[in-house]
Amino acid sequence: MIKTLKRKFVAVIMVLVGTVLIAVLGSSYAATWTTQHELVENSLSHGLERGVRELPRWNNIGGPANNGEPTVRMSMLVLSVDLDSNGIVLDTNEAPVIIDSSALESILKAALASKESMHWDYDDHIAWKRAQLDDVSWRVVIADTSSVDGFLRSLALRNTLIIVIALIVLLAIAIGLSTWILQPVEYAWESQRQFIADASHELKTPLAVIIANSQILAKDEGIPEESMRWIESISEESQHMKGLVEELLELARTDETITGAQGVMKQEPVDFSAIVENAALEFDAIAYEHGNEIKEDIEEGAVVTGDREWLERLSKILVDNACKYSYVGEPITVSLKKESRRCVLSVNNHGNVIDAEDLPHVFDRFYRTDKARSRDAHTGGFGLGLAIAKGICVSHGGDISVASNETSGTTFTATLPLQ
C-alpha cells in the first residue's frame, strides 16, 4: 500500500508540475513563433507596398520619403519581382540577394499557380507573398526564412531539453518528498500490521487452552444436559475465533511481503495448473452436496514463481467462495489460461449478483454485502478470505478482479506472471 501511495504521489506531482512547465514553455514558444511569422509577413507586405525599385531602409535612415512620410521600418531583406501573367520577369528591386535562377523560376511559377496569396515553404526556408498590380501583371515578394526557421527550431530543441531535464530533477525531488511526507503513514501502517501479527500470536495460546478445556468438559458425563449446550457454544465460538486468528496471521504475512519484507514468502517454481486442478477436485464433493457441478478448463504447464502454500490457499479461496454462493443446480466453472507472459485463473458461478456499488469493496477486509457475502450457517467466514486472496495475488506480482451480472454470473479473475 505504501509503495502504491508513493507512486501515486510522485505521479500527481509529475503531472501537475510537468503540465504547468509544458504550458509555460509552450505558450512562450507559441508567442515567439507568432512574432517571427508576423515579422516575415510584415516584411513581405511592406515589399508589396513599396515600388519595385525602392530598396528597403532601416528605421528612418536616409531621411523622410518624397511625400514627407517616413520610410517604413523594414525587418528583413526581401526580393521584389514584377512579372506578367505568363511568368516573364518585367522588373526587380535588385536587392542584394543571391538566388539560383532555376529556383527563382520555380518559386515564381508556384506563386502564380497557387490559390494562396501567401505561402511559407518550411522545407526550402522561403516565404512569398503576391499581389496583382493590374490585369496582366503581378508582383511577388520573396523572403529568406532560414534564420527564422533555424531560430524557432533551436528554441524548440532548447525548450524540449529544459523540459526533460526539469522533469528528471522533479522526479528525484518528488521521490524524496514522497518518502519524507509518507513516513507517518508508513509508520502507522507498519504499527497496525505489527499489532495484528502480535495480537494474533498472543491469542493463539489462550484459544488453544479454551478449546482444549471445552473438549474435556464436553466428555464429562457428570455435567447436566442443560449445561452442555453452553460448553458446546464455547467450543464452537472458540473454533471460529481460532479461524479468525489464523486468517489475520495470513493477512499480516501478505502485508509483510507486499511492503518488501524478505524471507516471508518462498520463491520457487510452482505448477499452478496442478494446484488449480487439485483445488477443483477437492471441492468437487462439497459442490455435489450443494447440488452443483464443477467444470474444469485448465491449461497445463502454467508455472509461476512463488509460494506453493499461498497459491494453494488462493485457489481454494476462490473455488470455495464459488461453491458457497452458487445457486443450487448451477455449474461452477474453473478456468486457467496462459496469455502472453501471464496466467489467468477465472472462477465463475451463478448466484446472487453483487451490486455495482459493492464491487469495489469486495476485497476489503471484513466487508460484507447484504446478499452475496452475509455470514450464515451455510457460508460462514469472517469477510477476510477475498482480502487474503488479493494479498496473495499482489505479493506474487499479480492482481485480482471481480465482475458480476445477471447474464454471466459472478467471475473472480486472478492474474499471475508466468515464470
N, C-alpha and C positions, 0 to 999 in steps of 0.2 A: 504494500500500500504506500509506504514512504517513497519508494522509487517511482511509483506512478505519480504521486503528488509532485515530486521533484521535476519529473518530465513535463507535467502539465504547467508547472510554474515557469520553467525555462521556456516552454513553447509560447506561453502567453506574453512573456517579456519580449521574446524574439519577434513575435508577430506585431505587437504594438509598436515597439521602438523601430523595428525594421520598416513597418508601414509608414511611420512618420518620416524616417530618414529618406526612404524612396520617394515619398511625396514631395519633400522639400527639394531634394536634388533634381527630381523630375520636373517640378514646376520651374526651377531655376534654369534647367536646360531648355524647357519649352519657351521660356521668356527670351533666352538668348537666341534660340532658333528663329523665333518670330522677328526679333530685332534685326538679325543678319539678313533675313529674307526681305524685310522691309527696306533695308539698306540697298540691296541689289535692285529691288523693284523701283525704288525712288530714282536710282541712278539711270535705269532704263527709261523711266518716264521722262526724266529731265533730258535725256538724249533725244527722245522723240520731239520734245517741245522746242529744242534749240535748232538753229539752222544747221544743215548738214556740214557746213564748212566751219562752224564755230567750235573751237576746241574747248574742252571743259576747263574751268578755273576753280581754284580752291578759295573758299570764303569770298572776299572782295578784292583779291589780288588783281591789280590792273585797273582798279577804279570802277566807277559805275558804267553801266552799258549806255549805248547811244540814246536810248529813250529815257535816261535818268534813273532807271531802276537798277538796283544792284544785281550782279550776276548771281545765279543760283549756286549755292554751295554744293559741289559735287562730292560724292562719297567714294566713287571708284571710276577708273578709266573705262570708257565704253567705245565701241566701234559702231558708227552710224553708216548705213548704206542705203542709198536710194536706188530703186530698180523698177523696171516696168513689169507688167503682168506676165511677160514671157521669161522673166528671170534675168534680163540683161541689165547689168550694173550701169546706172546713169551717173552716180556721183558718190563720193565717200568723204568723211571728215578728215581723212588722212591722219587718224590718231596713231601715235607711235605703238601700234600693236602688230606683232608678228604672228601671222596665221597662215597655214598651208592653204593654197588656192583651192585644192580639191575639197578640203574640209569646209572652207568658206562657202563653196558652191553647194555642198550637201546641206549646210545649215540654212542657206537662203531658200533652197528648194523646199526643205521641210517647213520653213516658216510660211511660204506662200501656199503650200498644200494643206497646212494644218487648219483646223476649225477654231483653234485657240488663238487668242491674241497675245498670250504669253506662255512660254514653256521653259521648264527647268530640267536640264539633262544632267542627272547626277553621275552618270557613267563617264561622260566626256567633260564634266565640270564646266559647263557653259549655261548661260540663260539668255534668252532672246525675247524681245517684245516687238510687235509690229503695229503699224497704223497705216491706213490708206490715205494718201495725200490727195489724189483726185481719181478720176475714173480709170486711169491707165497706169498709175504709179503708186509705189508703196515705199515705206521707209521701215527698215529693220535695224534694230539696235541690239548689239551683242555684247555681253559682258563675260569676262573670265571669272568663274566662281571657284576656282581650285583653292584659293586661300580661304574662302568662306567654308567650303566643304571640308577642307583639312582642319580648320579650327573647330568646327562642330564635331567632326569625328574624334579629334583629340579630346575635346571636352566630354564627349560621351564615354570614351575609354577611361578618362580620369575619374569621372563620376562613378562608373562601374567599379573601378578599383577601390575608390573610397568606400563604397557600399560594402564590398566584400570584406575589406579589412575591418571596417566598423562592425560588421556582423560577427566576424571571428572574435574580435575583442569583446563584443557584447555577450557572445556565447560564454566565454570564460568568466566574465563578471556575473552573468546570470546563474551559472552553475555554482559559483562561490556564494552568491546571495541565497540561493535555494538551500544550500547546506546550512547556512547560518540561520535563516529565517525558520526553517522546519526543524531545528534542533529541539524546541519544546514539544512539538508534535511527535517527533521520533522518540523522545524520552517518555512521553505519555503512552504511546503505542507499545513501546518495549516494556514499560511498567505493567501495563494491562496484560500483555501476553505472559509476562513472568508471573503475575499474580494468578492467572488462570492455571498455569502449569503447576505452580507451588501448591495452590489450594486443592487441585485435583489429586496431587500426590499425597497431601496430608489427609484427604478424605478417604483414600483407599483403605487405610488400616482400620479406622473405626467402622467403616462399612463392612469390611470383612468380618469383624468381630460381631456386629449386629446380625449379619446373615448367618454366621455360624451358630450364634446363640438362639436365633429364631428357629433354626433347623433342629437344634437339640430340644427346645421346648415343644416343637411340633411332634416329636417322638415320645414325649412324656405322656403316658396313659393316665396319669393322675390329674391332669388338667381337665376341668369340666368342659363339656361340649360347647356350652355357650361362650366360653372364654377362648376357645380355639380359633374362632374367626378373627379375633384381634391379632393373634400370633400370625395367622395366615396373611392378614393385611400388612403387618410389619415386614414379613418376609417378601411379599410382592413388591411393596414400595422400595424396599432395600435393593431389590434386584433392578428396579427402574433407576434408582439413584446410582447404582454401580454402572449401568449402561451410560447414563449421562456423564459420569466422571470419565469413563473411557473415551467417549466422543470428544469431550473437552480436551483431553490429552492429545487426541489426534489432531484437533484444530490447532493446538499450541505447537505441535510438531510441524504442521504445514506452514504455519506462520513463521516459524524459525527458518524454514527453507526459503520461503519467499523473500524474507528480509536479508538473505545472504549467509545464514549460518552454515558452517561447514560440518560434514560428518553426520548430519541428521538423517539425510536420505541417501540410500545406496545408489550407486551409479554402475549399472551393469546391463548388458544386453538382455532384453526380455521379449519372449514371443507373445506379443499381445493378442494375436489371433487365438492361441491356445487358451489364454486366460479368459477371453470373452466367451469362447466355446464352453469352457468348464463352468462359468457363471450361469450361462443359459441352461446347461444340463442340470446344475444344482437346483435351480429354481423351477425346473420343469414340473416336478411333483407338486410344489406349492401352487403353481399356476393351475395345474389339473384339479386340485382340491377346490379352487375358486371357480372352476368351470371355464378356464381359459386354456389356450394353447400357445406355446412359444414357437415362433417361426424364425429360423436362423438363415442369415445370408452373410456368411463370414468368409472373407477372402484370406487365404493362407499367406504366411510369410510376412506379416506386419510386425517387424521387430523394432522396438523402441528402446531407448536408454533410460533407465530409471530404477525405481524400487519395486520389485515384484509384489511385495505385500501391499503396497499402496495402490498399485494398478489393479490388483485383485479386489481391493476394497472399492475402488471406483466402479468397476464393472458390476459388482454385487449391489451397490447402492442404486445404480440406475435400473437394473433389472428388477430388484426388489420394489423400487418405487413404482414401476410399471405394473407389477403384479398387484400391489396394494390398491391402486386407484383405477383399475380397469373394470369396465362393465362385465358382468357375467356373460360368457359365451363369445366375447370379442377376442380376436387374436392379438398377441403381443409380438411385435417384430423386433428382432435384434440384428442389426446390420453393421458390418465392419468393412470399410473400403480403403484402398490405398489411392491417394490422389496426389500426384506430383511428389513432393518430399514430406508428406504428412499422411497420417491415417485418421479416418473419421469414423467414430463409433456413434451410431444412431439407435436409440431405443424408443419405439413408438407404441402407444396404447390408446384405446378409445374409452374415455371415461368422462367425468365432469370436466368441462372446458375451464381452463384457468382464465379468469377475467384479464382484459388487457391492462388494467391498472395494477394488477398483481404481478404480471410477468416480470417487470424489472426488479422485483423484490424476492423472487422465488429462491434465490441463492443466499439471501440474507440469513443471518443466524437467528434462530428461534422464531422466524417469521412463519405465520400461518395465514391461510385464506379460510374463509368460512366454509367453502365447499371442498376444494381439492386437497387441502393439507390439514384439515382439522384432525385432532387426535381422538381416536375412539378405540373401542375394543378390537376392531378389525385391523386398523392401520398402526396404532401405537406410535412410537417415535417422539422425538423432542424438537423437531424442526432444525436439526443440525446435519442430517445426512447429506443434503444437497450442498450445504456450505462446505462440508468436508470434501465432497466431490469436486467443487470448484477449486478449493485449496490444492487438491492433488493435481488437477489439470494445470493450474498456474505454476506450481512448483516444478512441473515437468516441462515447462516452456510451452504449454498449450492453452486452450481456453474451452469454455463450455457455454452453451446457449440453450434456450427453450423456445418452442413455438407451439401454440395451441389454438385450435379452431374446431368447429363442429364437423367440418368435412374430413380433415386429415387426422384429427385427434391431437394428442399431445406428444411431441417429439423432443427428446433431450439429445443434443448433439455435442459430443466431446471430441476435440481435435488435438492430436498429439504429433510432434515431429518424429519422423522415422529416423532410424539410426543412419 
